Amino acid sequence: MQVSELAVKIGNGDYNERLKRLYGEQRLETAKTRYLNALENFKKLYGDKDAEIYSVPGRSEILGNHTDHNHGKVLAAAINLDIIAVTAKNAGQKINIKSEGFDADDIDLSNLAPVESEKFTSAAIIRGIAARFAELGYETGGFDAYTSSDVLKGSGLSSSAAFEVCVGFALNRLYNEEKISPVETAKIGQWAENNYFGKPCGLMDQTACASGGFVAIDFKEPAEPVVEKLDFSLVNSGYSLCIINTGGSHADLNDEYASITREMKQIAGYFGCEVLRDVKKADFNGSISELRDKFSDRAVLRALHFFGENKRVADGTEALKEGAFDIFMQFITASGNSSFKYLQNIYDNKSPSEQSVSIALATAEEALTGKRASVRVHGGGFAGTIQAFVPRRFVPDFFEKLKPVFGADACLELSVRNDGAVAVM
């Protein structure tokens, strides 16, 4: 359908029900305005041509802080913040993507080798995804896209993973008849981030963005992760998922993230394993003294976090399945304590005077005292956001206490979105 036709239909309300499913009744008009702006910007750049609109959600990590890269278990949920992309095939062999607020990326598909100067940029992600498609025998081809994202960059809500899945979904839909599964699309995005972008991330973020809903993911066999959608309604529990953006960014913390993966795998290597998932906890417990001498106390503590967190994911998932939300909340609190004390991803160790996440945790815990709420670091850590499960009746008061510290726009009340990557219209 022509871009101008799509704009008319959106303006007339033809897609209201579809947009309500993705964003909810309260955000309908905001979503329509955003879509219309994206269409107009696409038309200015590429003309009034046949196009589609794709949407990929961000995600919230519920349990499983830094377990995926060591083949552990995670519990995550897609959220109602997303990246949208107005997308159309072009006649050439270039992928042209203009993201709102950023310079355009123009990737020539005749050169899919890594480019050193592109590391840690969106261009590396696009080139890496196209290269992996070609390597796996899938079709590639040129397309034009204009993207708009309200997944806060550097916030721990996986703006980068949503972008990766969006690029993969476009190639899948435009050139591969959507025969590539959401999990395979997620793995391609992770491969590009690891091998082209330069960040040794796990697979949780991409899988949650691609799949949608509450998902329990077991990465014991990472080539074939077990993904289970849970039939659970946060709304029916009487709680809201709240995200507090502390203002710190993840953008310059790649070394900190890499240190967690590296140290966990150092401990695993001592036992002849590549990842901690393959190490027996009893063997680890019996070797702590030797591990401290050979590696570091921090590496030992991070391994302790992994073993405890992996069990919390399994126990927390079962609690949700049984509707035991009070018990589930205890695992959320325990996860946050473990991240602070053992994983130690609450602040950048190179800049200990800057502790926005620590301040957020302290002020949130004080504000929620006696309110049967849970608070923990959210996502990769070191900066960005915290997460709180708060009874809905207390959310306005909770936000009023946090806003003076972090700003009027720092507090987000999110809903869980059941759809992963989709063609909207």
Steps between C-alpha positions, in 0.01 A plus 500: 500500500628849417632706791236767436223237510630360829495849648137554398391168650680568827348849518153356434536247782505189278780349712385614842430151634839376387673797661302458824624141522859619477482818708179502699203737489676783683791515255295465180508862388868534586574189294302628201688830504831316520410274206386793289825687570705193405307462173550866414873482569532182294323667209734799514803273487393225261181607327138388506550130432353167611605449860426307818532594866673267744496516878741330740459542877761571758524259786518496877717245673289354779745246646835369382745787535808412290426129473437462126861539385594201717215289358271563795128560540316832474149634541421804285205690357440708190376850581282763334796719399630413154690586187291552187639488147334620181667266251503437126708294259730690269642399162864509607727308733506749783327508836422863580375568853434843645422486870331798659760717670799323344702515179395267218668161449554384142636146480622357170414130490790431263734549798392306808839462668538664843611863491715593799394865502133395529540318833245607761280664234164415343677457164688203646172344612342536154806367317538213747137391467520505121826304512347236727194468276731435203718260697196294603377482141211743538415764240609860544412812306475875517235692688431851623378566852419783736490401867365664814561356845356584839710228666733725696857460375737384772213432741523121527175453305693355205483771236796334322340154503173643368693665216681174420178301492340772286773477234483121502122503483513733197734267310292201607172652380622676186726226363436172685121467521520511882636145513755594766369445854506769770767307691720469190455873431609568858809281459598686184472831687714368785761372252522843340537671839772257608698486177447837330385748765754370751292428810500145648128502585279202576179412317229599746432849368456406136289193584258696718468778241438252218257275692278733705308442824641354821762247396708253698814418302751225571831545321659168605525419129541851356469382141148384589380696803179379660249787492178469698230767491326532833126552535529771762330837529680765701185715488299229675763478775421856608858610441674728252848465353676830561829608348700789642749654260791627709645703214817297468572339163625153408668638192862504628492196725597221262815419700299465821253260336783302344666459840197312635500250214879466515519440875215250505665308219836509680337312788337255259832440325658389828265202491565428131172660392426792271206635702380486860182316404716189450672528840362310800424729790648249747830498309503879505429515875788263569747709299433856616838538672690391190281716276572809712874440468493435127249767392337766719247532778272689262507215249403258778216725614370534145495123464309475828246742353460286190424181692248672726337701222456199273303325774297815570388512137374142515327554835356838397361356176325223691356754743350698212353184346336421833373855548709541816590863438607573859757222478610621157564845649737349756714367216504847340631653823759225543616552141557871565697429816719250318570740214614767745709281733635225277468593132600861582347666193341796676761762412802541274802382699715759322276784623383404850398857580218475243231266633168594348365143518599470868318826576194379310491171690535675834232762436261244345536257791431778749196620302357147485560394861206292624326494160573137396712616207827375351790700359809391305755617247369464148684358200875512460553736792780749580269780382157545346195375682355321797183292503223489758188287532256730677134454599312719252333712768842612624655586161402873493640560847814298418565707190442826688780406741743400223439786257675768709814285497508390135267734313137509391555269201711240683213279617334256261202278570517224239271230370605163362448459127405158370628558145867479406628623164202564272392665177245746636288562188 
